[in-house]
Amino acid sequence: APSIDIQSINFAFGSAEIPRSQYRKVEAIADALDNLLERRPRTKVLIEGHTDAVGSAQSNLLLSERRAESLKRTL
């Protein structure tokens, strides 16, 4: 499967809001997705969020899901 290699989007601790300082990375992702979808219009995309190891597994899972959703909405 094709992949888009990017630097990680950095979030504030415990936050799912994308900081303005990370918008260039988001724009790079959007451009890469546009190029990919032009070549392969039926492509499905998986967006994953990650956290550090601080906190419980459950809270980190919820935060990673919120971060992925935040990027999806922003894109």
The 8 nearest C-alpha neighbors of each residue, nearest first, counted from 0:
[[1, 2, 42, 43, 44, 3, 45, 39],
 [2, 0, 3, 35, 42, 44, 4, 39],
 [1, 3, 4, 0, 44, 35, 5, 45],
 [4, 2, 5, 31, 1, 28, 32, 35],
 [3, 5, 2, 6, 28, 7, 31, 1],
 [6, 4, 7, 3, 28, 24, 27, 8],
 [5, 7, 8, 4, 24, 9, 28, 3],
 [8, 6, 9, 5, 24, 21, 10, 49],
 [7, 9, 21, 10, 6, 24, 17, 25],
 [10, 8, 7, 11, 21, 17, 18, 20],
 [11, 9, 17, 14, 12, 8, 15, 18],
 [10, 12, 14, 13, 9, 18, 15, 16],
 [11, 13, 14, 10, 15, 50, 51, 9],
 [12, 14, 11, 15, 62, 10, 50, 59],
 [15, 13, 11, 12, 16, 10, 62, 66],
 [14, 16, 66, 65, 17, 69, 10, 62],
 [17, 15, 14, 18, 69, 10, 66, 11],
 [16, 18, 10, 15, 19, 21, 69, 70],
 [19, 17, 20, 21, 16, 10, 22, 11],
 [18, 20, 21, 22, 17, 23, 16, 25],
 [19, 21, 18, 22, 23, 17, 24, 9],
 [22, 20, 19, 24, 18, 23, 8, 25],
 [21, 23, 25, 19, 24, 20, 26, 18],
 [24, 22, 26, 25, 21, 27, 20, 19],
 [23, 25, 27, 22, 26, 21, 28, 8],
 [24, 26, 22, 28, 23, 27, 29, 21],
 [27, 25, 29, 23, 28, 24, 22, 30],
 [28, 26, 24, 30, 25, 29, 31, 23],
 [27, 29, 25, 31, 26, 30, 32, 24],
 [30, 28, 26, 32, 27, 31, 33, 74],
 [31, 29, 33, 27, 32, 28, 26, 34],
 [30, 32, 28, 34, 33, 29, 35, 27],
 [33, 31, 35, 29, 34, 30, 36, 28],
 [34, 32, 30, 36, 31, 35, 37, 29],
 [35, 33, 31, 37, 32, 36, 30, 38],
 [34, 36, 32, 38, 37, 33, 39, 31],
 [35, 37, 40, 39, 33, 38, 34, 32],
 [38, 36, 34, 35, 39, 40, 33, 32],
 [37, 39, 36, 35, 40, 34, 33, 42],
 [38, 40, 36, 41, 42, 37, 35, 34],
 [39, 41, 36, 42, 37, 38, 35, 43],
 [42, 40, 39, 43, 36, 38, 37, 44],
 [43, 41, 40, 39, 36, 44, 35, 38],
 [44, 42, 41, 45, 40, 36, 39, 0],
 [43, 45, 46, 42, 32, 2, 1, 36],
 [46, 44, 47, 43, 67, 2, 71, 42],
 [47, 45, 67, 44, 48, 71, 70, 68],
 [48, 46, 67, 45, 49, 63, 64, 66],
 [49, 47, 63, 67, 66, 64, 46, 50],
 [48, 50, 63, 47, 51, 66, 62, 59],
 [51, 49, 63, 59, 52, 48, 62, 60],
 [50, 52, 53, 49, 59, 54, 12, 13],
 [51, 53, 54, 50, 59, 55, 56, 49],
 [54, 52, 51, 55, 59, 50, 56, 58],
 [55, 53, 52, 58, 59, 56, 57, 51],
 [54, 56, 58, 57, 59, 53, 52, 60],
 [55, 57, 59, 58, 60, 54, 52, 61],
 [56, 58, 60, 55, 59, 61, 54, 62],
 [59, 57, 61, 55, 60, 56, 62, 54],
 [60, 58, 62, 56, 61, 57, 63, 50],
 [61, 59, 57, 63, 58, 62, 56, 64],
 [62, 60, 64, 58, 59, 63, 65, 57],
 [61, 63, 59, 65, 64, 60, 58, 66],
 [62, 64, 48, 49, 66, 60, 65, 61],
 [65, 63, 61, 67, 62, 66, 48, 68],
 [66, 64, 62, 68, 63, 67, 15, 69],
 [67, 65, 15, 69, 63, 48, 68, 64],
 [66, 68, 48, 64, 47, 70, 69, 65],
 [69, 67, 71, 65, 66, 70, 72, 64],
 [70, 68, 66, 72, 67, 71, 65, 73],
 [71, 69, 73, 67, 68, 72, 74, 66],
 [70, 72, 68, 74, 69, 73, 67, 46],
 [73, 71, 69, 70, 74, 68, 67, 66],
 [74, 72, 70, 71, 69, 25, 17, 68],
 [73, 71, 72, 70, 29, 25, 26, 28]]
